[in-house]
Amino acid sequence: MGDVSTGSQQPVNGEAAQGKPAPRYTPDMSVEEIVSLMTLEEAGKVVVDTGVSKGQTIAEVAERRPPSLKYYRYGGYDGPNNILRAAAQVMLDSIEGQKAS
């Protein structure tokens, strides 16, 4: 499975070996759980591990290929990584919030 998290998989709570906080979520958590924990900044740093946007961050996808966010959240992405789905949702929510303002 490709790692699209903002770091290597670690326990949900605790410190990573480098002294950085460990991610509060893992790819096997529900999208809703991850969305409730993920910040916009964290979402923007998630790296896409598949498709035409492979290697780009969600922030880059939002800037270059915004329709792809819906693909990762609602459409054809059938990979196992819910962090990618959640990051796309957080970014979509942010974009929708900006339109409503």
C-alpha positions as CSV (number, residue, x, y, z in Angstrom):
1,M,0.0,0.0,0.0
2,G,1.3,3.4,-0.9
3,D,1.9,5.8,2.0
4,V,0.1,9.1,1.5
5,S,0.2,10.1,5.1
6,T,2.1,13.1,6.3
7,G,4.7,10.7,7.8
8,S,5.3,7.0,8.3
9,Q,2.5,5.1,10.0
10,Q,2.8,5.5,13.8
11,P,0.5,4.9,16.7
12,V,-2.5,7.3,16.7
13,N,-1.1,9.1,19.8
14,G,2.5,9.7,20.8
15,E,5.8,11.0,19.4
16,A,7.5,9.8,16.2
17,A,11.2,8.8,16.4
18,Q,12.3,12.2,15.0
19,G,10.6,14.0,17.9
20,K,7.7,15.2,15.6
21,P,4.2,14.5,16.7
22,A,2.9,11.2,15.2
23,P,-0.1,11.4,12.9
24,R,-3.4,11.3,14.8
25,Y,-4.9,9.1,12.1
26,T,-4.2,6.1,10.0
27,P,-5.3,5.1,6.5
28,D,-7.6,2.4,7.9
29,M,-9.7,4.9,10.0
30,S,-13.0,6.0,8.6
31,V,-13.0,9.1,6.4
32,E,-15.3,10.9,8.8
33,E,-12.9,10.2,11.7
34,I,-9.9,11.5,9.8
35,V,-11.7,14.6,8.6
36,S,-12.6,15.4,12.2
37,L,-9.0,15.3,13.2
38,M,-7.2,16.7,10.0
39,T,-6.4,20.4,9.6
40,L,-6.4,22.1,6.2
41,E,-2.6,22.4,6.5
42,E,-2.2,18.7,7.0
43,A,-4.6,17.9,4.2
44,G,-2.6,20.1,1.8
45,K,0.5,18.1,2.5
46,V,-0.9,14.7,1.8
47,V,0.8,13.2,-1.3
48,V,-1.3,11.5,-3.9
49,D,0.0,7.9,-4.6
50,T,-1.9,7.0,-7.7
51,G,-3.3,8.3,-11.0
52,V,-2.4,11.4,-13.0
53,S,-1.7,13.5,-9.9
54,K,0.7,10.9,-8.4
55,G,3.4,12.6,-6.5
56,Q,1.5,15.9,-6.1
57,T,0.2,17.1,-2.8
58,I,-3.5,17.7,-2.3
59,A,-2.8,21.4,-2.2
60,E,-1.1,21.1,-5.7
61,V,-4.1,19.1,-7.0
62,A,-6.5,21.7,-5.7
63,E,-4.6,24.4,-7.6
64,R,-3.8,22.5,-10.8
65,R,-6.7,19.9,-11.1
66,P,-9.5,20.8,-8.7
67,P,-12.0,18.3,-10.3
68,S,-9.6,15.5,-9.2
69,L,-10.4,16.3,-5.6
70,K,-13.9,15.0,-6.2
71,Y,-12.5,11.9,-7.9
72,Y,-10.4,11.1,-4.8
73,R,-13.3,11.7,-2.4
74,Y,-16.4,10.5,-4.3
75,G,-15.5,9.1,-7.6
76,G,-13.3,6.5,-9.1
77,Y,-10.5,6.2,-6.5
78,D,-10.8,2.7,-5.1
79,G,-7.6,2.5,-3.1
80,P,-7.5,1.5,0.5
81,N,-6.1,4.8,1.9
82,N,-8.7,6.9,3.6
83,I,-6.2,9.6,4.4
84,L,-6.2,10.6,0.7
85,R,-10.1,10.6,0.7
86,A,-10.2,12.7,3.9
87,A,-7.6,15.2,2.6
88,A,-9.6,15.6,-0.5
89,Q,-12.7,16.2,1.6
90,V,-11.0,18.8,3.8
91,M,-9.7,20.6,0.8
92,L,-13.2,20.5,-0.9
93,D,-14.8,21.8,2.2
94,S,-12.3,24.7,2.3
95,I,-12.9,25.6,-1.3
96,E,-16.7,25.5,-0.8
97,G,-16.3,27.7,2.3
98,Q,-14.4,30.2,0.2
99,K,-17.1,30.3,-2.4
100,A,-19.8,30.8,0.2
101,S,-18.0,33.8,1.7
